[in-house]
């Protein structure tokens, strides 16, 4: 397997047809509430992103929802007043955003592409990037942070969610079948090299995308190396996962593009 982007694109297209929870468009009621200023969206699985991480007024704010298709975050932000562009690898996920936009009379731009290559977007063209847990589906993360830095304006904000790398250390079969945590893998983790194809299919099923567990050096250090200043973070859990009994499953960060770089 060499073309991870193509494989995972088709995996997420299938996820849409199968009704995966992260592909279900928001309801008309959620859009109506967002228009009234009452809204919440997720960077991770259960904790809403703090409202103070966003501008107090989203009216006219240029927002890039990066690898954030599915008709969930982008339409909410658009209904709250932002100028929203949704960039995603999956055509079917982008179609969900267009579905909500057409249903609710929202103006949303959708672009298909690789989150590591934002060459379709101009330098300094956004005020805020919303990047929910998704870089788990690519083998290298630093290009994402460099491109995010490039397309943000000075003072722009990057909101990112990602997996806690420790969850990729443990034997998946023992954890899922016997609730036993036994270290088996090393970081960085890759479905391609850490699991046999037979084991991957048994654990994830034939339709699942390939996953990659990245180090905190790449996830947080990569943002700093790109030029961002970290201003806040929080952790979240993956419900019903045995690891969540002992440690958080996710990390979310707020970072700002400085003026001097």
Residue pairs with C-beta under 8 A, 6 or more apart in sequence:
1 7
1 192
1 210
4 137
4 138
4 139
4 210
5 89
5 114
5 138
7 209
7 210
8 89
8 137
8 138
8 209
8 210
9 89
9 90
9 91
11 207
11 208
11 209
11 210
12 23
12 69
12 89
12 90
12 92
12 93
12 209
13 90
13 91
13 92
13 93
14 207
15 22
15 23
15 90
15 92
15 207
16 23
16 70
16 90
16 92
16 93
16 95
16 96
17 92
18 207
22 70
22 72
23 70
23 71
23 92
23 93
23 96
24 70
24 71
24 72
24 96
25 70
25 71
25 72
25 75
25 96
25 97
25 99
25 100
26 71
26 72
26 75
26 76
26 100
28 103
28 104
30 39
30 76
31 75
31 76
31 79
31 100
31 104
31 106
32 79
33 39
34 75
34 76
34 77
34 79
34 80
35 79
35 80
37 80
39 76
39 79
39 80
40 48
40 49
40 51
40 76
41 48
41 49
41 72
41 73
41 76
41 77
41 130
42 48
42 49
42 72
42 73
42 132
42 161
43 49
43 130
43 131
43 132
43 133
43 159
43 160
43 161
43 252
44 132
44 133
44 161
44 236
44 249
44 250
44 251
44 252
45 133
45 236
45 237
45 238
45 239
45 249
45 250
46 236
46 237
46 239
47 234
47 236
47 252
49 130
49 159
49 252
50 232
50 234
53 157
53 159
53 232
53 254
54 128
54 157
54 159
55 61
55 127
55 128
57 81
58 77
58 80
58 81
58 82
59 81
59 82
60 81
60 82
60 83
61 81
61 82
61 83
61 127
61 128
62 82
62 83
62 85
62 125
62 126
62 127
62 128
63 74
63 77
63 82
63 83
63 84
63 85
63 126
63 127
63 128
63 129
63 130
64 85
64 87
64 121
64 126
64 128
64 129
64 130
64 151
65 73
65 74
65 77
65 84
65 85
65 86
65 87
65 88
65 129
65 130
66 87
66 115
66 118
66 129
66 130
66 131
66 134
66 144
66 148
67 87
67 88
67 89
67 115
67 131
67 132
67 134
67 135
67 137
68 74
68 86
68 87
68 88
68 130
68 131
68 132
68 134
69 86
69 88
69 90
69 93
69 94
69 96
69 97
69 110
70 88
70 93
70 96
70 97
71 93
71 96
71 97
71 99
71 100
72 96
73 130
73 132
74 84
74 86
74 97
74 100
74 108
75 84
75 97
75 100
75 101
75 104
75 106
75 108
77 84
77 130
78 84
78 101
78 106
78 107
78 108
79 104
79 106
82 128
83 107
84 106
84 107
84 108
84 109
85 108
85 109
85 110
85 111
85 121
85 126
86 94
86 97
86 108
86 109
86 110
86 111
87 110
87 111
87 112
87 113
87 115
87 118
87 120
87 121
88 94
88 110
88 111
88 112
88 113
89 112
89 113
89 114
89 115
89 137
90 112
91 112
94 110
94 111
94 112
97 108
97 110
98 108
98 110
100 106
100 108
101 107
101 108
111 120
111 121
113 120
114 138
115 131
115 134
115 135
115 138
115 144
115 147
116 138
116 140
116 143
116 144
116 147
117 143
117 147
118 147
118 148
118 150
118 151
121 151
122 151
123 150
123 151
124 150
124 151
124 152
124 153
124 154
124 156
125 151
125 153
126 151
126 152
126 153
126 156
127 152
127 153
127 156
127 157
128 152
128 156
128 157
128 158
128 159
129 148
129 151
129 152
129 156
129 157
129 158
129 159
129 160
130 159
131 144
131 148
131 158
131 159
131 160
131 161
132 161
133 161
133 162
133 163
133 250
135 141
135 144
135 162
135 214
135 219
136 162
136 163
136 211
136 212
136 213
136 214
137 209
137 210
137 211
137 212
138 144
138 212
139 190
139 212
140 218
141 214
141 218
141 219
141 222
142 218
142 222
142 225
142 226
144 222
145 158
145 222
145 223
145 225
145 226
145 228
146 226
148 158
148 226
149 158
149 226
149 227
149 228
149 257
152 158
152 257
153 257
154 257
154 258
154 259
155 256
155 257
155 259
156 256
156 257
157 254
157 255
157 256
157 257
158 223
158 228
158 253
158 254
158 255
158 256
158 257
159 252
159 253
159 254
160 223
160 252
160 253
160 255
161 236
161 250
161 251
161 252
162 214
162 219
162 250
162 251
162 252
163 213
163 214
163 249
163 250
163 251
164 235
164 247
164 248
164 249
164 250
164 251
165 187
165 188
165 189
165 213
165 214
165 215
165 216
165 219
166 243
166 247
167 213
167 238
167 241
167 243
167 247
167 249
168 185
168 187
168 189
168 194
168 213
169 183
169 184
169 185
169 186
169 187
169 189
170 181
170 182
170 183
170 184
170 185
170 243
171 180
171 181
171 182
171 183
171 184
171 185
172 184
172 195
172 199
172 203
173 199
173 203
174 180
174 181
174 182
174 184
175 181
175 182
175 241
175 242
175 243
176 203
176 242
179 242
181 242
181 243
181 246
185 194
185 213
187 213
187 214
187 215
188 212
188 213
188 214
188 215
188 218
189 211
189 212
189 213
190 210
190 212
190 213
191 200
191 204
191 210
191 211
191 212
192 210
195 203
200 208
219 251
220 230
220 251
220 253
223 230
223 253
223 255
224 230
227 257
227 258
227 261
228 255
228 256
228 257
228 258
229 255
229 256
229 257
229 258
230 253
230 254
230 255
231 254
231 255
231 256
232 253
232 254
233 251
233 252
233 253
233 254
234 251
234 252
235 248
235 250
235 251
235 252
236 248
236 249
236 250
236 251
236 252
237 244
237 248
237 249
237 250
238 244
238 249
238 250
241 249
243 249
